Amino acid sequence: MDDKWTKITHCLLEKNHIRIPIQKRFFLYFVEDDETNIQKEKIIDVITSSGFLKDDPRLSVFRQRLKTLVKSKQINYEEFSYCIDNHISILKKIFQKDIIIPDFKGFCEKIKDIYEQTKIKEGGSVADYIPQLKQQDPTKYGISICTIDGQRFNIGDTKYKYSIQSCCKTINYGIALEEHNPEYVHTFVGREPSGQSFNEITLNKEGKPHNPLINAGAIMTTSLIQKEKTHSERYDHIMNVWKDLSGGIGEVGFNNSVFLSEKNTADRNFAIAYFMKETNSTKTIGFPENTNLHQTLDLYFQCCSIELNTETMAIVAGTLANGGINPLTGKRIFQEETVKQMLSMMLMCGMYDYSGEFAFKIGIPAKSGVAGAIMLVIPNVMGIVTFSPRLDEIGNSYKGIEFCKLLGQTFNFHIFDSFQSETKINPLVSRYQNNTINKQTELYEACKHNDLEYVKILFQRGVDFNVTDYDKRTPLHVAVCETHIELVKYLLQVVKVNKHIQDRWGHTPKDEANNNQKLLELFQ
Ligand code: GLU
């Protein structure tokens, strides 16, 4: 950090409000202080190498404006200012490197190395319990990453589609938890590793499946999802959760032939389901009342047959890493508590009979599926998905496991790794220092610059919207003063901020409306 930058940061933090016209100074700093000669390419380069890809919905308007409205390579500050309008919060984060992996380019180089080293390793064989899986191209290998800030990286066959198989178990568990409370869900399913194979016909001493990530438990949690609704409504509900989790990037599809052959070769899953049904008569536990067994099994097979690629699934994993909020859309899909429970289960039972070993050696919550995917969630950091169809003897992707081993040796991503490690790289920034003050400063800025999308994210994050600055002004004062109608509406109607707070001149936010009728109506 040089002097110039330190001064700018100090202005921001010391005064802690937005009256300082930092926006211009801030960006000019990064575009080398010449307001008539801003290099378009340079800006795009910083954004892309930081991991904010072309299809990132948060920057689509910005990119569009930059591309279509400004033809020349160099632009002046007025043009630039027009382009960044409504995007200031995210762009500031990018330029300021206030992102979870600040040196994203360097980080990706290391991932690329690991990818290259594991690509040449040969071992395992493609699952063949149904012909449709056997037909997968065994040479495919792809890695995708999505951080909690939505920084993304893809290498290899990341557009190749595969069926998610057992990876659906985690999400179905999450959906059941959201719909019911955890106590209710765990009336029907335990939360201990089973110590037995994932498709074993076995229940715990209480007659429950051991956990939601083995077949018995997954069939059980599937039975709990919207059980009063029709089969098609339940299927749509689950698909919509997947679509929300992936933020509309790529396609969440369905592989009907995988479903049909899964269903036709499902003797063991039928046996498990009937075994659990039988406990209804002998014990108090079993399926919930009025469960339609065949429909539940079909729904479970359909979930296993959901199809996507690693690019899309990495966003799902990134959403879980981000406590249930999609990093690209800002939408909350799961409550933090739900995600915590899902990840705990993944850490204990997500990798078949290798779960204990994986937790010990790699220490990252993960879920594996027989098609060859491994979904890793590094809490508060990133989601990573590996795909390669050849499986080891336990049923995990051979290359995927090799990748995880090297990843664990390179970075301090094991949940019990020390941040002070001398032997492993810590690619994170300690962004949560001064977290509260940063978030409040961001809120004022977002309100000044009409960045409604970011205001929504801050609201989801639980930031206090009734804060006051040095002049006792609230974010609402600022939004009204700047005549941002939609934003004011959001603050009043959704956030329900306190509209009566007076600044140090005795003015309420309404007093700032300056006879603007649209604003005044919002205060009725
Ligand atoms: N559809 C598979 C089954 O229920 C899931 C296998 C898996 O990915 O573990 O047997």
Residues whose N, C-alpha, C, O or C-beta is under 5 A from the ligand:
A	BS01	LIG	Q165 S166 N215 C304 S368 G369 V370
